[in-house]
Amino acid sequence: PLPRVPALSAARVPLSAGWLPALQFVRRGSKAVTRHWKAMHFQRQKLMAVTEYLAPRPAVPPRCLARRRETLEEDNGYAQLLRRQVEEVFRDNRMIAVCQYNSMPGEDVVLMRHYLRKHNIEVKFVLNEIVRPVLSQSKYKNLLPLFVARNILLVSREAKAKEMLRVLKGVPQINLLGACIDDTILSKQGVENFAKLPLLETVQGQTVGALALLPSQTSSLLQRGPAHLTALLDQHIHRLQAGETGSPAEPAAAQSSGAH
């Protein structure tokens, strides 16, 4: 047991700026740590050096050996089938939209598919392990950064971006990341700009009308000179005939010449 130190009376303790406890414990005796580091004996050092294990050297250096051929793991038939289906999807459809899929009730998924199927848009659930090897060896490899999390594909044989955006507007769990329309990769903003464009038939009609307007104007300009000359000659003939017969010229001829 530690010896007790009697408490000092308050009269003997000088007043100071700080406060000191009235009872203090002083520990006396040896320290707990008694073992210190000691250098190994010289004889033991020699024994450890002699008995150290040395691995045998190979008979042929590793750089002189032929490289081992890496064995490629063969995919099973189901994975090959899925990859073939992905290739067909990218080959047979004009619009392929990549969307991020978040968890949603099954009823909402069925309802979304129903609304999209009305516009001939199909929903494809794909795995990144299947899509990424296919895209890395095709012309759509710039779409690889989009396949990170859980994704779905909205595919259609027609470019119906406006209808797709209208349906996705009511489904907040599906986020559009990008799309490939007519072999052109578009971002989300690019798809929205594409949806604002008029129909192809309307644009073709406007183009045909603009192209047909120029030839019609050119034709009217070319026919204006000969028509004016013909009107002047007709008026001159009528005047000559009126001078020979002594009768005034017909008013109809004058009106026609004035109109030209």
C-alpha positions as a Python dict, from the first residue, in 0.01 Angstrom:
ca = {
    (1, 'P'): (0, 0, 0),
    (2, 'L'): (105, 357, -78),
    (3, 'P'): (198, 572, 223),
    (4, 'R'): (-41, 847, 299),
    (5, 'V'): (73, 1205, 310),
    (6, 'P'): (-101, 1406, 582),
    (7, 'A'): (-305, 1699, 462),
    (8, 'L'): (-156, 2041, 510),
    (9, 'S'): (-349, 2286, 712),
    (10, 'A'): (-488, 2595, 550),
    (11, 'A'): (-286, 2820, 779),
    (12, 'R'): (49, 2686, 656),
    (13, 'V'): (-31, 2697, 283),
    (14, 'P'): (69, 3030, 135),
    (15, 'L'): (-190, 3206, -73),
    (16, 'S'): (-124, 3193, -449),
    (17, 'A'): (-299, 3284, -769),
    (18, 'G'): (-391, 2920, -846),
    (19, 'W'): (-566, 2655, -642),
    (20, 'L'): (-377, 2351, -515),
    (21, 'P'): (-540, 2035, -384),
    (22, 'A'): (-518, 1982, -11),
    (23, 'L'): (-422, 1613, -57),
    (24, 'Q'): (-157, 1491, -299),
    (25, 'F'): (-40, 1134, -366),
    (26, 'V'): (326, 1065, -431),
    (27, 'R'): (420, 731, -587),
    (28, 'R'): (749, 580, -490),
    (29, 'G'): (915, 268, -613),
    (30, 'S'): (1051, 113, -934),
    (31, 'K'): (891, 161, -1275),
    (32, 'A'): (667, -102, -1433),
    (33, 'V'): (883, -141, -1748),
    (34, 'T'): (1197, -325, -1650),
    (35, 'R'): (1295, -481, -1986),
    (36, 'H'): (1494, -270, -2228),
    (37, 'W'): (1627, -339, -2574),
    (38, 'K'): (1954, -522, -2573),
    (39, 'A'): (2176, -590, -2868),
    (40, 'M'): (2198, -950, -2991),
    (41, 'H'): (2511, -1136, -2898),
    (42, 'F'): (2778, -1153, -3166),
    (43, 'Q'): (2777, -1533, -3174),
    (44, 'R'): (2400, -1540, -3212),
    (45, 'Q'): (2420, -1292, -3500),
    (46, 'K'): (2662, -1518, -3683),
    (47, 'L'): (2440, -1820, -3623),
    (48, 'M'): (2133, -1639, -3758),
    (49, 'A'): (2324, -1526, -4068),
    (50, 'V'): (2451, -1879, -4139),
    (51, 'T'): (2112, -2043, -4095),
    (52, 'E'): (1918, -1785, -4304),
    (53, 'Y'): (1708, -1947, -4579),
    (54, 'L'): (1810, -1865, -4935),
    (55, 'A'): (1566, -1958, -5213),
    (56, 'P'): (1726, -2153, -5499),
    (57, 'R'): (1778, -1967, -5822),
    (58, 'P'): (1586, -2095, -6128),
    (59, 'A'): (1787, -2281, -6386),
    (60, 'V'): (1652, -2057, -6665),
    (61, 'P'): (1595, -1685, -6608),
    (62, 'P'): (1227, -1583, -6622),
    (63, 'R'): (1288, -1341, -6910),
    (64, 'C'): (1408, -1631, -7124),
    (65, 'L'): (1090, -1833, -7076),
    (66, 'A'): (802, -1814, -7320),
    (67, 'R'): (502, -1614, -7211),
    (68, 'R'): (209, -1809, -7086),
    (69, 'R'): (-99, -1787, -7297),
    (70, 'E'): (-391, -1646, -7109),
    (71, 'T'): (-686, -1877, -7121),
    (72, 'L'): (-998, -1691, -7222),
    (73, 'E'): (-1311, -1784, -7040),
    (74, 'E'): (-1571, -1909, -7280),
    (75, 'D'): (-1914, -1750, -7243),
    (76, 'N'): (-2206, -1975, -7197),
    (77, 'G'): (-2477, -1998, -7457),
    (78, 'Y'): (-2720, -1774, -7268),
    (79, 'A'): (-2474, -1481, -7260),
    (80, 'Q'): (-2409, -1520, -7633),
    (81, 'L'): (-2783, -1517, -7698),
    (82, 'L'): (-2827, -1194, -7500),
    (83, 'R'): (-2542, -1027, -7686),
    (84, 'R'): (-2691, -1129, -8018),
    (85, 'Q'): (-3022, -976, -7913),
    (86, 'V'): (-2849, -649, -7820),
    (87, 'E'): (-2681, -639, -8161),
    (88, 'E'): (-3019, -688, -8330),
    (89, 'V'): (-3170, -406, -8120),
    (90, 'F'): (-2901, -158, -8232),
    (91, 'R'): (-2918, -277, -8592),
    (92, 'D'): (-3295, -285, -8650),
    (93, 'N'): (-3411, 32, -8469),
    (94, 'R'): (-3374, 397, -8563),
    (95, 'M'): (-3412, 531, -8207),
    (96, 'I'): (-3232, 380, -7907),
    (97, 'A'): (-3269, 583, -7587),
    (98, 'V'): (-3059, 501, -7278),
    (99, 'C'): (-3236, 570, -6947),
    (100, 'Q'): (-3145, 527, -6582),
    (101, 'Y'): (-3391, 295, -6408),
    (102, 'N'): (-3476, 352, -6042),
    (103, 'S'): (-3687, 123, -5829),
    (104, 'M'): (-4060, 160, -5896),
    (105, 'P'): (-4371, -50, -5839),
    (106, 'G'): (-4453, -323, -6089),
    (107, 'E'): (-4789, -164, -6173),
    (108, 'D'): (-4619, 159, -6278),
    (109, 'V'): (-4379, -37, -6500),
    (110, 'V'): (-4670, -214, -6674),
    (111, 'L'): (-4852, 118, -6720),
    (112, 'M'): (-4542, 285, -6864),
    (113, 'R'): (-4491, -1, -7107),
    (114, 'H'): (-4854, 24, -7214),
    (115, 'Y'): (-4828, 396, -7293),
    (116, 'L'): (-4499, 350, -7478),
    (117, 'R'): (-4631, 55, -7679),
    (118, 'K'): (-4909, 278, -7811),
    (119, 'H'): (-4638, 472, -7996),
    (120, 'N'): (-4450, 155, -8104),
    (121, 'I'): (-4177, 208, -7843),
    (122, 'E'): (-4046, -104, -7666),
    (123, 'V'): (-3876, -125, -7326),
    (124, 'K'): (-3565, -345, -7301),
    (125, 'F'): (-3406, -437, -6967),
    (126, 'V'): (-3036, -505, -7027),
    (127, 'L'): (-2729, -588, -6818),
    (128, 'N'): (-2414, -379, -6836),
    (129, 'E'): (-2205, -697, -6850),
    (130, 'I'): (-2382, -786, -7176),
    (131, 'V'): (-2409, -441, -7339),
    (132, 'R'): (-2060, -305, -7276),
    (133, 'P'): (-1868, -577, -7468),
    (134, 'V'): (-2105, -535, -7763),
    (135, 'L'): (-2076, -155, -7776),
    (136, 'S'): (-1697, -158, -7734),
    (137, 'Q'): (-1666, -337, -8070),
    (138, 'S'): (-1925, -132, -8261),
    (139, 'K'): (-1970, 225, -8385),
    (140, 'Y'): (-2179, 305, -8078),
    (141, 'K'): (-1886, 284, -7835),
    (142, 'N'): (-1933, 651, -7738),
    (143, 'L'): (-2243, 538, -7548),
    (144, 'L'): (-2032, 335, -7302),
    (145, 'P'): (-2011, 612, -7034),
    (146, 'L'): (-2392, 596, -7000),
    (147, 'F'): (-2397, 229, -6895),
    (148, 'V'): (-2281, 260, -6535),
    (149, 'A'): (-2578, 193, -6309),
    (150, 'R'): (-2900, 2, -6380),
    (151, 'N'): (-3020, 101, -6726),
    (152, 'I'): (-3305, 31, -6966),
    (153, 'L'): (-3337, 89, -7340),
    (154, 'L'): (-3635, 251, -7512),
    (155, 'V'): (-3619, 141, -7876),
    (156, 'S'): (-3838, 213, -8175),
    (157, 'R'): (-3821, 160, -8549),
    (158, 'E'): (-3927, 524, -8593),
    (159, 'A'): (-3781, 843, -8450),
    (160, 'K'): (-4057, 923, -8200),
    (161, 'A'): (-3867, 1137, -7956),
    (162, 'K'): (-4158, 1371, -7884),
    (163, 'E'): (-4391, 1088, -7779),
    (164, 'M'): (-4119, 928, -7566),
    (165, 'L'): (-4049, 1252, -7378),
    (166, 'R'): (-4420, 1304, -7319),
    (167, 'V'): (-4450, 962, -7152),
    (168, 'L'): (-4127, 995, -6950),
    (169, 'K'): (-4244, 1329, -6816),
    (170, 'G'): (-4497, 1145, -6602),
    (171, 'V'): (-4247, 882, -6480),
    (172, 'P'): (-3988, 1052, -6252),
    (173, 'Q'): (-3817, 718, -6176),
    (174, 'I'): (-3691, 696, -6535),
    (175, 'N'): (-3419, 951, -6623),
    (176, 'L'): (-3316, 999, -6985),
    (177, 'L'): (-2935, 998, -7023),
    (178, 'G'): (-2889, 1005, -7399),
    (179, 'A'): (-3002, 849, -7725),
    (180, 'C'): (-2890, 739, -8068),
    (181, 'I'): (-3130, 853, -8342),
    (182, 'D'): (-3055, 770, -8706),
    (183, 'D'): (-2696, 672, -8620),
    (184, 'T'): (-2641, 1007, -8445),
    (185, 'I'): (-2557, 1013, -8073),
    (186, 'L'): (-2746, 1285, -7886),
    (187, 'S'): (-2743, 1404, -7527),
    (188, 'K'): (-3059, 1468, -7325),
    (189, 'Q'): (-3070, 1829, -7444),
    (190, 'G'): (-3010, 1712, -7799),
    (191, 'V'): (-3307, 1476, -7780),
    (192, 'E'): (-3527, 1759, -7653),
    (193, 'N'): (-3414, 1983, -7939),
    (194, 'F'): (-3477, 1701, -8188),
    (195, 'A'): (-3831, 1657, -8050),
    (196, 'K'): (-3908, 2024, -8123),
    (197, 'L'): (-3831, 1983, -8494),
    (198, 'P'): (-4130, 1949, -8733),
    (199, 'L'): (-4217, 1623, -8903),
    (200, 'L'): (-4004, 1502, -9190),
    (201, 'E'): (-4299, 1511, -9432),
    (202, 'T'): (-4367, 1876, -9343),
    (203, 'V'): (-4005, 1974, -9395),
    (204, 'Q'): (-3995, 1790, -9728),
    (205, 'G'): (-4311, 1971, -9842),
    (206, 'Q'): (-4166, 2308, -9746),
    (207, 'T'): (-3843, 2227, -9928),
    (208, 'V'): (-4027, 2119, -10243),
    (209, 'G'): (-4240, 2436, -10233),
    (210, 'A'): (-3932, 2657, -10194),
    (211, 'L'): (-3755, 2478, -10481),
    (212, 'A'): (-4063, 2502, -10707),
    (213, 'L'): (-4108, 2874, -10639),
    (214, 'L'): (-3779, 2976, -10799),
    (215, 'P'): (-3839, 2804, -11137),
    (216, 'S'): (-4192, 2945, -11153),
    (217, 'Q'): (-4063, 3298, -11096),
    (218, 'T'): (-3792, 3246, -11356),
    (219, 'S'): (-4046, 3116, -11606),
    (220, 'S'): (-4279, 3413, -11550),
    (221, 'L'): (-3989, 3656, -11599),
    (222, 'L'): (-3887, 3486, -11923),
    (223, 'Q'): (-4244, 3491, -12058),
    (224, 'R'): (-4310, 3852, -11965),
    (225, 'G'): (-4098, 4001, -12248),
    (226, 'P'): (-4246, 3798, -12536),
    (227, 'A'): (-4600, 3852, -12403),
    (228, 'H'): (-4547, 4230, -12386),
    (229, 'L'): (-4401, 4232, -12737),
    (230, 'T'): (-4697, 4033, -12870),
    (231, 'A'): (-4942, 4278, -12713),
    (232, 'L'): (-4762, 4575, -12870),
    (233, 'L'): (-4767, 4412, -13214),
    (234, 'D'): (-5138, 4335, -13184),
    (235, 'Q'): (-5210, 4696, -13096),
    (236, 'H'): (-5003, 4821, -13387),
    (237, 'I'): (-5187, 4590, -13629),
    (238, 'H'): (-5523, 4716, -13501),
    (239, 'R'): (-5412, 5077, -13553),
    (240, 'L'): (-5302, 5003, -13906),
    (241, 'Q'): (-5632, 4834, -13984),
    (242, 'A'): (-5822, 5125, -13830),
    (243, 'G'): (-5625, 5378, -14038),
    (244, 'E'): (-5707, 5198, -14363),
    (245, 'T'): (-6081, 5165, -14291),
    (246, 'G'): (-6112, 5503, -14119),
    (247, 'S'): (-6280, 5354, -13807),
    (248, 'P'): (-6151, 5391, -13448),
    (249, 'A'): (-5963, 5105, -13290),
    (250, 'E'): (-6152, 4856, -13079),
    (251, 'P'): (-6155, 4946, -12710),
    (252, 'A'): (-6092, 4587, -12613),
    (253, 'A'): (-5754, 4590, -12787),
    (254, 'A'): (-5661, 4913, -12609),
    (255, 'Q'): (-5761, 4777, -12273),
    (256, 'S'): (-5561, 4459, -12331),
    (257, 'S'): (-5254, 4657, -12431),
    (258, 'G'): (-5291, 4884, -12127),
    (259, 'A'): (-5316, 4586, -11896),
    (260, 'H'): (-4983, 4450, -12029),
}
